[in-house]
Amino acid sequence: MAAHRPDHRSTAARDHVPVMLAEVLATLAPGDGEVFVDGTFGGGGYSRAILDAADCAVWAIDRDADAVARGRRIAADYPGRLTVLAGRFGDMDRLLAAHGIEQVDGVVLDLGVSSLQIDDPARGFSFQADGPLDMRMGKDGTSAADIVNELPEEALADIIFEYGEERFARSIARAIVAARTEAPIRTTAALADIVRRAVRRRAGPSTGKRDRIDPATRTFQALRIHVNDELGEIARGLAAAERILRPGGRLVVVAFHSLEDRSVKSFLSVRCGSRARPSRHQPSLSSRGTAREAAPTFRLIRRGALKPRAAETDANPRARSARLRAAVRTDAPLDVAA
């Protein structure tokens, strides 16, 4: 029987609806007595839906102090069932072990920046409204302003090309370095204007669908990914989920751009046995001395990625690029050599 749905929640939490919520919930299939990890708590939408679906427990993680504070307020609606931890989802096994939790029944990850972060100009993730050029999910460490004002031109170009898949990366980096000699680049509007001018000089008149995207989009994406080490965090988070999921446990990941989705697809291809597992060492040997393949630690729930329904993308254009991949943990032990 589903747990009683509380009716007293904060406005921010109540208004936030995460992408592909119905699909995530159907795939996780929460049951009474089970334990789940919401590794990217954000507005708390997935956590609340899981807790409302069954008499279960959720351990939520977020590196954003605002999200943690919001989550601890929401936890009052679920006494003893929702625990919110400050940290990175790449450390989920260590964070939970500190509280005596060694295995869980499900892990959900909603990759990238949250809508609540994007919509707050003070966080500096978006150029839709002017704000400080920050982009730090955890509000600590190197900011986007530090990157654009301090890195050499070649390093900037590499970041913009690799993480933004931007064909004009070198021209953009050159324009940024030229602009910062006049004055430091401190705001999202200032950087977006520099990028737009650099791209339009190279691209000329609009010629197709790609040109309908704001020219600054890919550069902002690249800086955000670099500032927060998002691809590294995905790799660590997937490996941590593999360690902490019990046999039969479900892993559900929602990605929003090709680099994220590619990382998840690659991980699952290897762990499900579709592709050779890379190793730092020689292949493991059987008792007969012959090389053996590591047993698959995951089984795909469905082949390929699940996309959002048209009704959702019509109501929320930000959902259009979402891709959901899911797998079930097998009973195979971890290959410690991988």
Residue frames as qw, qx, qy, qz and C-alpha x, y, z in Angstrom:
[[0.000, 0.889, 0.459, 0.000, 0.00, 0.00, 0.00],
 [0.383, 0.555, -0.043, 0.737, 1.33, 3.45, -0.90],
 [0.337, -0.307, -0.488, 0.744, 2.27, 5.70, 1.98],
 [0.038, 0.868, 0.461, -0.181, 0.03, 8.63, 2.85],
 [0.442, 0.483, 0.146, 0.742, 0.87, 11.73, 0.81],
 [0.264, -0.513, -0.370, 0.728, 1.54, 14.73, 3.09],
 [0.243, 0.791, 0.452, 0.334, -0.24, 17.94, 2.11],
 [0.224, -0.965, 0.023, 0.136, 1.98, 20.50, 3.86],
 [0.781, 0.042, 0.198, 0.590, 5.06, 21.23, 1.75],
 [0.184, -0.573, 0.102, 0.792, 7.12, 24.25, 0.86],
 [0.547, 0.732, 0.092, -0.395, 6.07, 26.15, -2.27],
 [0.175, 0.677, -0.647, -0.303, 9.45, 25.53, -3.98],
 [0.248, -0.157, 0.956, 0.014, 9.27, 21.79, -3.40],
 [0.532, 0.445, 0.642, -0.328, 5.60, 21.56, -4.37],
 [0.483, 0.770, -0.042, -0.416, 6.07, 23.47, -7.64],
 [0.058, 0.603, -0.740, -0.292, 9.14, 21.54, -8.83],
 [0.928, 0.166, 0.258, -0.211, 8.30, 18.56, -11.06],
 [0.333, -0.514, 0.683, 0.398, 11.35, 16.60, -12.21],
 [0.499, 0.425, -0.516, -0.552, 11.71, 15.31, -15.75],
 [0.628, 0.100, -0.737, -0.230, 10.27, 11.86, -16.64],
 [0.369, -0.349, 0.613, -0.606, 8.95, 11.39, -13.12],
 [0.887, 0.036, 0.144, -0.438, 6.40, 8.70, -14.08],
 [0.824, 0.401, -0.400, 0.032, 9.03, 6.71, -15.99],
 [0.155, 0.510, -0.694, 0.484, 11.57, 6.98, -13.18],
 [0.561, -0.251, 0.514, -0.599, 9.03, 5.83, -10.60],
 [0.932, 0.167, -0.031, -0.319, 7.81, 2.92, -12.75],
 [0.686, 0.463, -0.531, 0.181, 11.38, 1.75, -13.27],
 [0.014, -0.442, 0.693, -0.569, 12.42, 2.02, -9.62],
 [0.684, -0.307, -0.580, -0.318, 9.18, 0.30, -8.54],
 [0.080, -0.431, 0.622, -0.649, 9.49, 1.22, -4.83],
 [0.670, -0.316, -0.654, -0.149, 8.34, -1.40, -2.35],
 [0.582, -0.761, 0.041, -0.284, 7.59, -1.26, 1.36],
 [0.816, -0.508, 0.198, 0.191, 10.70, -1.58, 3.51],
 [0.777, 0.361, 0.110, 0.504, 13.10, -0.78, 0.69],
 [0.357, -0.738, 0.056, 0.570, 15.90, 1.79, 0.75],
 [0.599, 0.677, 0.263, 0.337, 16.71, 4.20, -2.07],
 [0.416, -0.423, 0.074, 0.802, 19.33, 6.80, -2.93],
 [0.364, 0.889, 0.256, 0.108, 18.38, 10.02, -4.69],
 [0.709, -0.158, 0.045, 0.686, 21.88, 11.13, -5.60],
 [0.175, 0.197, 0.190, 0.946, 20.85, 14.49, -7.05],
 [0.017, -0.527, -0.734, 0.428, 18.16, 15.75, -4.69],
 [0.076, 0.290, 0.360, 0.883, 17.66, 19.23, -6.21],
 [0.417, -0.285, -0.020, -0.863, 14.02, 20.18, -5.66],
 [0.332, -0.124, 0.823, -0.444, 13.20, 16.81, -4.12],
 [0.697, 0.190, -0.158, -0.673, 10.69, 15.67, -6.72],
 [0.654, 0.176, -0.728, -0.103, 12.03, 12.16, -7.16],
 [0.130, 0.106, -0.817, 0.551, 12.51, 11.64, -3.42],
 [0.456, 0.067, 0.368, -0.808, 8.96, 12.73, -2.64],
 [0.750, 0.189, -0.343, -0.533, 7.47, 10.53, -5.36],
 [0.510, 0.175, -0.832, 0.132, 9.41, 7.49, -4.12],
 [0.017, -0.022, 0.735, -0.677, 8.32, 8.10, -0.53],
 [0.569, 0.135, 0.147, -0.798, 4.71, 8.62, -1.57],
 [0.680, 0.215, -0.571, -0.407, 4.71, 5.36, -3.56],
 [0.805, -0.139, -0.571, 0.081, 5.66, 3.02, -0.71],
 [0.597, -0.792, 0.093, -0.082, 6.52, 2.84, 2.97],
 [0.851, 0.203, -0.103, 0.473, 10.23, 3.01, 2.18],
 [0.414, -0.777, 0.035, 0.472, 13.25, 5.18, 3.03],
 [0.598, 0.721, 0.041, 0.347, 15.25, 7.60, 0.88],
 [0.557, -0.543, 0.085, 0.622, 18.78, 8.82, 1.46],
 [0.440, 0.864, 0.185, 0.162, 19.13, 12.00, -0.58],
 [0.630, -0.322, 0.130, 0.695, 22.43, 13.63, -1.53],
 [0.374, 0.869, 0.188, 0.263, 23.26, 17.06, -2.91],
 [0.609, -0.015, -0.128, 0.783, 26.39, 19.21, -3.00],
 [0.021, -0.549, -0.163, -0.820, 24.28, 22.41, -3.09],
 [0.105, -0.094, -0.671, 0.728, 23.76, 23.83, 0.41],
 [0.448, 0.042, 0.003, -0.893, 20.45, 25.40, -0.71],
 [0.697, -0.016, -0.595, -0.401, 19.14, 22.00, -1.82],
 [0.441, -0.046, -0.810, 0.383, 20.26, 20.36, 1.41],
 [0.121, 0.075, 0.455, -0.879, 18.49, 23.01, 3.50],
 [0.601, 0.044, -0.235, -0.763, 15.36, 22.62, 1.37],
 [0.644, 0.007, -0.753, -0.137, 15.53, 18.85, 1.73],
 [0.247, -0.057, -0.777, 0.575, 15.82, 18.96, 5.49],
 [0.390, 0.079, 0.230, -0.888, 12.63, 21.03, 5.61],
 [0.699, 0.083, -0.462, -0.539, 10.87, 18.52, 3.35],
 [0.407, 0.099, -0.885, 0.202, 12.10, 15.68, 5.59],
 [0.255, -0.015, 0.578, -0.775, 9.72, 16.90, 8.29],
 [0.715, 0.134, -0.122, -0.676, 6.89, 15.58, 6.07],
 [0.873, 0.135, -0.461, -0.090, 8.41, 12.08, 6.15],
 [0.460, -0.716, 0.454, -0.263, 9.55, 11.45, 9.74],
 [0.654, -0.370, 0.660, 0.027, 12.32, 8.87, 9.86],
 [0.804, 0.363, 0.460, 0.097, 12.08, 8.10, 6.12],
 [0.531, 0.776, 0.021, 0.339, 13.93, 10.94, 4.35],
 [0.603, -0.626, 0.103, 0.484, 17.52, 11.74, 5.25],
 [0.496, 0.851, -0.002, 0.169, 19.36, 14.47, 3.33],
 [0.751, -0.395, 0.137, 0.511, 23.15, 14.45, 3.22],
 [0.187, 0.925, -0.218, -0.247, 25.52, 17.17, 2.03],
 [0.517, -0.390, 0.674, 0.356, 28.02, 15.79, -0.46],
 [0.368, 0.449, -0.558, -0.593, 28.57, 14.46, -3.97],
 [0.925, 0.066, 0.101, -0.359, 26.76, 11.47, -5.40],
 [0.656, 0.497, -0.560, 0.101, 30.11, 10.05, -6.47],
 [0.076, 0.345, -0.775, 0.523, 30.72, 9.44, -2.76],
 [0.703, -0.309, -0.144, -0.624, 27.33, 7.86, -2.06],
 [0.845, -0.118, -0.516, 0.079, 28.72, 4.57, -0.77],
 [0.427, 0.111, -0.504, 0.742, 31.07, 6.32, 1.66],
 [0.273, -0.310, 0.123, -0.902, 28.40, 8.81, 2.78],
 [0.796, -0.280, -0.244, -0.477, 25.86, 6.07, 3.50],
 [0.759, 0.000, -0.582, 0.292, 28.41, 3.76, 5.12],
 [0.131, 0.272, -0.453, 0.839, 29.05, 6.50, 7.69],
 [0.563, -0.192, 0.193, -0.780, 25.39, 6.01, 8.71],
 [0.481, -0.125, 0.840, -0.218, 25.53, 2.22, 8.71],
 [0.772, 0.488, 0.190, -0.360, 23.91, 1.73, 5.27],
 [0.407, -0.382, 0.727, 0.401, 25.86, -0.80, 3.20],
 [0.150, 0.172, 0.828, 0.512, 23.34, -1.78, 0.50],
 [0.375, 0.356, 0.216, -0.828, 20.27, -0.19, -1.09],
 [0.564, 0.374, 0.736, -0.029, 17.45, -1.25, -3.40],
 [0.477, 0.730, 0.387, 0.299, 17.61, 1.59, -5.89],
 [0.344, -0.450, 0.076, 0.821, 19.60, 4.59, -7.04],
 [0.403, 0.802, 0.406, 0.172, 18.31, 7.48, -9.17],
 [0.400, -0.374, 0.142, 0.825, 20.53, 10.15, -10.72],
 [0.352, 0.872, 0.339, 0.022, 19.22, 13.24, -12.53],
 [0.673, -0.084, 0.121, 0.724, 22.38, 14.55, -14.18],
 [0.260, 0.511, 0.222, 0.789, 23.41, 18.13, -14.83],
 [0.004, -0.062, 0.323, -0.944, 22.24, 21.38, -13.33],
 [0.058, 0.520, 0.823, -0.221, 18.79, 21.60, -11.72],
 [0.071, 0.715, 0.464, 0.518, 16.01, 23.90, -12.89],
 [0.415, -0.870, -0.232, 0.131, 16.12, 25.67, -9.54],
 [0.559, -0.440, 0.205, 0.672, 19.79, 26.48, -10.08],
 [0.359, 0.322, 0.507, 0.714, 19.28, 27.57, -13.69],
 [0.081, -0.793, -0.478, -0.368, 16.41, 29.87, -12.75],
 [0.463, -0.819, -0.127, 0.313, 18.39, 31.69, -10.03],
 [0.473, 0.828, -0.116, 0.278, 20.45, 34.45, -11.69],
 [0.348, -0.832, 0.410, -0.135, 22.69, 34.66, -8.62],
 [0.858, -0.213, 0.450, 0.126, 24.04, 31.18, -9.38],
 [0.063, 0.717, -0.484, -0.499, 25.37, 32.23, -12.79],
 [0.564, 0.033, 0.806, 0.178, 24.39, 29.12, -14.76],
 [0.429, 0.635, 0.609, 0.203, 22.29, 30.89, -17.38],
 [0.219, -0.055, 0.172, 0.959, 22.59, 33.95, -19.60],
 [0.078, -0.640, -0.673, -0.362, 18.82, 34.42, -19.72],
 [0.290, -0.939, -0.125, -0.134, 19.17, 36.90, -16.85],
 [0.381, 0.662, -0.444, 0.469, 22.36, 38.71, -15.90],
 [0.774, -0.629, 0.031, -0.069, 24.19, 37.50, -12.81],
 [0.275, -0.741, 0.603, 0.105, 27.64, 36.76, -11.43],
 [0.716, 0.419, -0.532, -0.168, 29.65, 34.33, -13.57],
 [0.502, -0.492, 0.633, -0.325, 29.72, 31.54, -11.00],
 [0.771, 0.214, -0.497, -0.336, 28.28, 28.13, -12.07],
 [0.134, 0.283, -0.888, 0.336, 29.46, 26.24, -8.96],
 [0.640, -0.366, -0.584, -0.339, 26.93, 23.64, -7.86],
 [0.689, -0.413, -0.501, 0.323, 28.50, 23.43, -4.43],
 [0.114, -0.974, -0.036, -0.193, 29.41, 27.12, -4.06],
 [0.572, -0.689, 0.363, 0.257, 33.04, 26.20, -3.37],
 [0.715, -0.001, 0.497, 0.492, 36.19, 25.88, -5.45],
 [0.200, -0.167, 0.407, 0.875, 36.98, 27.49, -8.80],
 [0.431, 0.628, 0.416, -0.497, 34.20, 29.54, -10.44],
 [0.640, 0.581, 0.405, 0.297, 33.50, 30.10, -14.13],
 [0.081, 0.992, -0.084, 0.042, 34.81, 33.67, -13.70],
 [0.527, -0.634, 0.517, 0.231, 38.11, 32.24, -12.45],
 [0.737, 0.154, 0.583, 0.306, 38.33, 30.01, -15.52],
 [0.497, 0.761, 0.312, 0.275, 37.62, 32.64, -18.17],
 [0.035, -0.985, 0.144, -0.084, 39.85, 35.26, -16.56],
 [0.469, -0.697, 0.538, 0.074, 42.84, 33.07, -15.71],
 [0.835, 0.037, 0.516, 0.187, 43.26, 30.10, -18.07],
 [0.168, -0.382, 0.551, 0.723, 45.50, 30.38, -21.13],
 [0.554, 0.373, -0.200, -0.717, 43.76, 30.66, -24.50],
 [0.436, 0.217, -0.836, -0.252, 44.61, 27.11, -25.59],
 [0.028, -0.110, -0.913, 0.391, 43.25, 25.58, -22.36],
 [0.413, 0.352, 0.320, -0.777, 40.03, 27.60, -22.70],
 [0.545, 0.350, -0.472, -0.597, 39.60, 26.46, -26.29],
 [0.282, 0.105, -0.954, -0.005, 40.10, 22.83, -25.29],
 [0.173, 0.231, 0.757, -0.586, 37.42, 23.08, -22.57],
 [0.487, 0.419, 0.085, -0.762, 34.91, 24.75, -24.89],
 [0.504, 0.330, -0.661, -0.447, 35.56, 22.23, -27.66],
 [0.224, 0.069, -0.964, 0.126, 35.59, 19.09, -25.51],
 [0.049, 0.324, 0.798, -0.506, 32.67, 19.83, -23.18],
 [0.370, 0.541, 0.204, -0.727, 30.63, 22.14, -25.41],
 [0.592, 0.279, 0.680, 0.330, 31.28, 20.38, -28.72],
 [0.186, 0.900, 0.117, -0.377, 31.68, 23.89, -30.10],
 [0.777, 0.395, 0.244, 0.425, 33.20, 24.14, -33.58],
 [0.240, 0.831, -0.051, 0.499, 34.21, 27.77, -33.01],
 [0.737, -0.599, -0.193, 0.244, 35.99, 27.04, -29.73],
 [0.631, -0.060, 0.024, 0.773, 39.30, 28.62, -30.76],
 [0.080, 0.544, 0.232, 0.802, 37.66, 31.82, -31.97],
 [0.530, -0.756, -0.282, -0.259, 35.64, 32.06, -28.75],
 [0.762, -0.444, -0.135, 0.451, 38.70, 31.50, -26.57],
 [0.464, 0.206, 0.110, 0.854, 40.62, 34.14, -28.53],
 [0.155, -0.675, -0.268, -0.670, 37.77, 36.62, -28.05],
 [0.675, -0.689, -0.264, 0.015, 37.58, 35.90, -24.31],
 [0.707, -0.247, -0.055, 0.661, 41.32, 36.48, -23.84],
 [0.254, 0.394, 0.191, 0.862, 41.15, 39.71, -25.84],
 [0.352, -0.737, -0.314, -0.484, 38.18, 40.99, -23.83],
 [0.723, -0.617, -0.242, 0.195, 39.71, 40.24, -20.44],
 [0.571, 0.053, -0.051, 0.817, 42.74, 42.38, -21.25],
 [0.070, -0.542, -0.174, -0.819, 40.35, 45.35, -21.23],
 [0.474, -0.400, 0.357, -0.699, 38.45, 44.36, -18.07],
 [0.155, -0.074, 0.968, -0.184, 37.75, 41.17, -16.08],
 [0.496, -0.190, -0.594, -0.604, 34.73, 39.18, -17.27],
 [0.108, -0.098, 0.750, -0.645, 32.51, 38.94, -14.20],
 [0.575, 0.227, 0.398, -0.678, 28.91, 38.49, -15.37],
 [0.577, 0.254, 0.769, 0.105, 26.92, 36.04, -17.46],
 [0.445, 0.846, 0.244, -0.167, 25.71, 38.82, -19.77],
 [0.002, -0.836, 0.452, 0.312, 29.26, 40.00, -20.46],
 [0.385, -0.262, 0.850, 0.247, 30.48, 36.52, -21.35],
 [0.560, 0.492, 0.666, -0.031, 27.42, 35.71, -23.47],
 [0.337, 0.903, 0.015, -0.267, 27.91, 38.92, -25.47],
 [0.134, -0.669, 0.661, 0.312, 31.58, 38.09, -26.12],
 [0.465, 0.006, 0.874, 0.143, 30.71, 34.58, -27.30],
 [0.525, 0.678, 0.488, -0.164, 27.85, 35.71, -29.53],
 [0.241, 0.890, -0.222, -0.317, 30.00, 38.26, -31.31],
 [0.226, -0.506, 0.789, 0.265, 32.81, 35.75, -31.82],
 [0.511, 0.211, 0.832, 0.048, 30.49, 33.07, -33.22],
 [0.475, 0.780, 0.343, -0.219, 28.58, 35.40, -35.51],
 [0.080, 0.803, -0.443, -0.390, 31.80, 36.74, -36.99],
 [0.213, -0.303, 0.896, 0.244, 32.80, 33.18, -37.92],
 [0.403, 0.318, 0.855, -0.066, 29.41, 31.69, -38.77],
 [0.064, -0.053, -0.447, -0.891, 27.91, 34.52, -40.78],
 [0.576, -0.118, -0.086, -0.804, 24.13, 34.59, -41.43],
 [0.621, -0.084, 0.684, -0.372, 21.93, 31.93, -39.83],
 [0.373, 0.325, -0.715, -0.494, 21.81, 28.85, -42.04],
 [0.594, -0.101, -0.773, -0.197, 20.01, 26.10, -40.18],
 [0.708, -0.582, -0.368, -0.156, 18.62, 24.51, -37.02],
 [0.708, -0.188, -0.318, 0.602, 21.96, 24.66, -35.19],
 [0.224, 0.261, -0.034, 0.938, 22.02, 28.43, -35.64],
 [0.439, -0.630, -0.319, -0.556, 18.66, 28.81, -33.89],
 [0.732, -0.487, -0.349, 0.323, 20.39, 27.84, -30.63],
 [0.141, -0.982, 0.122, 0.016, 21.81, 30.85, -28.81],
 [0.644, 0.583, -0.416, 0.269, 25.50, 31.00, -29.78],
 [0.128, -0.622, 0.594, -0.494, 26.50, 31.18, -26.09],
 [0.893, -0.254, 0.022, -0.371, 24.75, 27.93, -25.12],
 [0.933, 0.133, -0.277, 0.185, 27.56, 25.49, -25.83],
 [0.341, 0.503, -0.460, 0.648, 30.23, 27.65, -24.16],
 [0.489, -0.487, 0.322, -0.648, 28.14, 28.00, -20.99],
 [0.973, -0.114, -0.083, -0.181, 27.56, 24.22, -20.99],
 [0.767, 0.335, -0.392, 0.381, 31.28, 23.57, -21.35],
 [0.054, 0.538, -0.461, 0.704, 32.28, 25.89, -18.53],
 [0.715, -0.392, 0.184, -0.549, 29.63, 24.44, -16.20],
 [0.981, 0.017, -0.192, -0.001, 30.76, 20.87, -16.87],
 [0.596, 0.407, -0.429, 0.542, 34.39, 21.80, -16.30],
 [0.198, -0.571, 0.359, -0.711, 33.79, 23.87, -13.15],
 [0.752, -0.316, 0.300, -0.495, 31.84, 21.03, -11.52],
 [0.023, -0.354, 0.929, 0.106, 33.83, 18.09, -12.97],
 [0.754, 0.089, 0.183, -0.625, 30.49, 16.66, -14.06],
 [0.812, 0.308, -0.457, -0.193, 31.80, 13.86, -16.26],
 [0.284, 0.328, -0.805, 0.405, 34.22, 12.74, -13.57],
 [0.419, -0.114, 0.559, -0.706, 31.40, 12.82, -11.05],
 [0.840, 0.165, -0.134, -0.499, 29.21, 10.69, -13.33],
 [0.657, 0.319, -0.679, 0.073, 31.94, 8.05, -13.60],
 [0.060, 0.228, -0.771, 0.592, 32.44, 8.02, -9.83],
 [0.576, -0.028, 0.317, -0.753, 28.69, 7.98, -9.17],
 [0.846, 0.179, -0.340, -0.371, 27.98, 5.04, -11.46],
 [0.534, 0.263, -0.756, 0.272, 30.82, 3.05, -9.89],
 [0.164, -0.176, 0.641, -0.729, 29.56, 3.92, -6.40],
 [0.749, 0.035, 0.052, -0.659, 26.04, 2.80, -7.34],
 [0.764, 0.233, -0.592, -0.106, 27.47, -0.49, -8.59],
 [0.285, 0.233, -0.783, 0.501, 29.12, -1.01, -5.19],
 [0.253, -0.056, 0.554, -0.791, 26.12, -0.12, -3.07],
 [0.717, 0.045, -0.199, -0.666, 23.22, -1.74, -4.97],
 [0.573, -0.160, 0.779, -0.199, 22.13, -5.12, -3.67],
 [0.091, 0.049, 0.891, 0.441, 21.36, -7.92, -6.19],
 [0.044, 0.640, 0.756, 0.127, 18.09, -6.96, -7.86],
 [0.127, -0.688, -0.207, 0.684, 18.64, -3.27, -7.06],
 [0.486, 0.724, 0.419, 0.252, 17.63, -0.79, -9.76],
 [0.336, -0.379, 0.128, 0.852, 19.79, 1.98, -11.25],
 [0.340, 0.794, 0.483, 0.146, 17.97, 4.77, -13.10],
 [0.366, -0.377, 0.122, 0.842, 19.84, 7.65, -14.74],
 [0.366, 0.852, 0.373, 0.008, 18.36, 10.65, -16.56],
 [0.482, -0.243, 0.245, 0.805, 20.81, 12.55, -18.78],
 [0.274, 0.834, 0.298, -0.374, 20.27, 15.75, -20.72],
 [0.376, 0.808, -0.339, -0.302, 23.04, 16.04, -23.27],
 [0.874, 0.359, -0.325, -0.044, 25.13, 13.73, -25.40],
 [0.276, 0.539, -0.689, 0.399, 28.28, 13.76, -23.23],
 [0.502, -0.281, 0.589, -0.568, 26.33, 12.70, -20.14],
 [0.904, 0.148, 0.128, -0.380, 24.31, 10.07, -21.96],
 [0.692, 0.518, -0.501, 0.051, 27.41, 8.72, -23.71],
 [0.012, -0.481, 0.754, -0.448, 29.11, 8.20, -20.33],
 [0.675, -0.092, 0.514, -0.521, 26.11, 6.30, -18.94],
 [0.885, 0.363, -0.108, -0.271, 25.69, 4.22, -22.10],
 [0.490, 0.562, -0.644, 0.169, 29.38, 3.30, -22.10],
 [0.265, -0.376, 0.738, -0.493, 29.34, 2.28, -18.43],
 [0.786, 0.060, 0.404, -0.464, 26.28, 0.08, -18.85],
 [0.789, 0.483, -0.334, -0.181, 27.60, -1.47, -22.07],
 [0.297, 0.487, -0.770, 0.285, 30.70, -2.62, -20.21],
 [0.327, -0.227, 0.723, -0.566, 28.94, -3.67, -17.00],
 [0.819, 0.186, 0.252, -0.481, 26.24, -5.58, -18.86],
 [0.669, -0.161, 0.680, 0.253, 28.87, -7.51, -20.81],
 [0.644, 0.723, 0.243, -0.060, 28.18, -5.95, -24.22],
 [0.427, 0.823, -0.298, 0.226, 31.67, -4.53, -24.46],
 [0.762, 0.047, -0.451, 0.463, 35.07, -5.62, -23.19],
 [0.473, -0.870, -0.129, 0.059, 35.79, -4.27, -19.72],
 [0.409, 0.716, -0.374, 0.424, 38.91, -2.09, -19.60],
 [0.816, -0.543, -0.123, 0.155, 41.37, -2.95, -16.84],
 [0.064, -0.905, 0.419, -0.033, 44.53, -1.51, -15.40],
 [0.492, -0.438, 0.752, 0.014, 45.87, -5.06, -15.17],
 [0.170, 0.160, -0.889, -0.393, 46.20, -8.21, -17.23],
 [0.694, -0.216, -0.368, -0.579, 42.95, -10.18, -17.74],
 [0.624, -0.394, 0.543, -0.400, 41.89, -12.25, -14.72],
 [0.343, 0.285, -0.876, -0.183, 42.78, -15.92, -14.93],
 [0.863, -0.249, -0.155, -0.412, 40.57, -18.90, -14.23],
 [0.738, -0.489, 0.462, -0.056, 41.73, -21.84, -12.11],
 [0.892, 0.235, 0.297, 0.246, 43.01, -23.41, -15.33],
 [0.453, -0.413, 0.254, 0.749, 45.16, -20.37, -16.05],
 [0.277, 0.436, 0.579, 0.631, 43.10, -19.12, -19.00],
 [0.059, -0.027, 0.077, -0.995, 41.80, -15.55, -19.33],
 [0.023, -0.554, -0.832, 0.030, 38.20, -15.08, -18.25],
 [0.078, -0.519, -0.231, -0.819, 35.68, -12.29, -18.70],
 [0.102, 0.024, 0.607, -0.788, 34.26, -10.62, -15.61],
 [0.023, 0.518, 0.854, 0.041, 30.62, -11.60, -15.02],
 [0.047, -0.559, -0.277, -0.780, 28.15, -8.81, -15.85],
 [0.145, -0.185, -0.630, 0.740, 27.28, -6.74, -12.79],
 [0.385, 0.357, 0.227, -0.821, 24.20, -5.20, -14.41],
 [0.288, 0.344, 0.841, 0.302, 21.36, -6.31, -16.67],
 [0.112, -0.049, -0.213, -0.969, 19.62, -3.73, -18.85],
 [0.375, 0.381, 0.652, -0.538, 15.94, -3.16, -18.06],
 [0.636, 0.702, 0.294, -0.127, 15.40, -2.00, -21.64],
 [0.659, 0.088, 0.319, 0.676, 17.66, -1.65, -24.62],
 [0.220, 0.527, 0.251, 0.782, 18.49, 1.92, -25.58],
 [0.059, -0.097, -0.398, 0.910, 17.37, 5.12, -23.92],
 [0.020, 0.684, 0.729, -0.016, 13.79, 6.01, -23.05],
 [0.129, 0.237, 0.119, 0.956, 12.68, 9.46, -24.20],
 [0.197, 0.288, 0.528, -0.774, 10.04, 11.70, -22.61],
 [0.304, 0.566, 0.760, 0.094, 6.51, 11.63, -23.92],
 [0.197, 0.470, 0.338, 0.791, 5.26, 14.37, -26.24],
 [0.356, -0.825, -0.375, -0.228, 2.85, 15.68, -23.60],
 [0.634, -0.618, -0.093, 0.455, 5.76, 16.29, -21.23],
 [0.489, -0.029, 0.246, 0.837, 7.97, 18.02, -23.77],
 [0.007, 0.668, 0.438, 0.602, 5.04, 20.20, -24.84],
 [0.472, -0.841, -0.255, -0.073, 4.51, 21.27, -21.23],
 [0.512, -0.766, 0.270, 0.278, 8.23, 21.51, -20.36],
 [0.655, 0.720, -0.227, 0.013, 10.58, 22.23, -23.30],
 [0.134, -0.723, 0.665, -0.131, 13.59, 21.56, -21.03],
 [0.776, -0.137, 0.596, -0.157, 12.60, 17.88, -21.05],
 [0.757, 0.582, -0.131, -0.267, 13.14, 17.49, -24.80],
 [0.433, 0.618, -0.651, 0.079, 16.74, 16.32, -24.56],
 [0.568, -0.435, 0.603, -0.353, 16.20, 13.97, -21.59],
 [0.706, 0.228, -0.648, -0.173, 17.22, 10.32, -21.97],
 [0.686, -0.467, 0.418, -0.369, 16.56, 7.66, -19.34],
 [0.613, 0.300, -0.731, -0.009, 18.70, 4.53, -19.04],
 [0.679, -0.459, 0.348, -0.454, 18.14, 1.83, -16.44],
 [0.596, 0.265, -0.758, 0.028, 19.62, -1.46, -15.30],
 [0.831, -0.498, -0.005, -0.247, 19.29, -4.07, -12.54],
 [0.103, -0.666, 0.725, -0.142, 22.23, -5.13, -10.39],
 [0.841, 0.065, -0.523, -0.118, 23.08, -8.81, -10.78],
 [0.793, -0.600, 0.105, -0.019, 24.56, -10.98, -8.04],
 [0.800, 0.363, -0.173, 0.445, 28.00, -10.95, -9.71],
 [0.562, -0.647, -0.085, 0.508, 30.81, -9.74, -7.45],
 [0.194, 0.952, -0.146, -0.185, 32.71, -6.61, -8.40],
 [0.852, 0.290, -0.044, 0.434, 35.81, -7.01, -10.53],
 [0.422, -0.837, 0.001, 0.348, 38.29, -5.15, -8.34],
 [0.578, -0.156, 0.406, 0.691, 40.84, -5.08, -11.17],
 [0.328, 0.666, 0.507, 0.438, 38.62, -2.97, -13.43]]
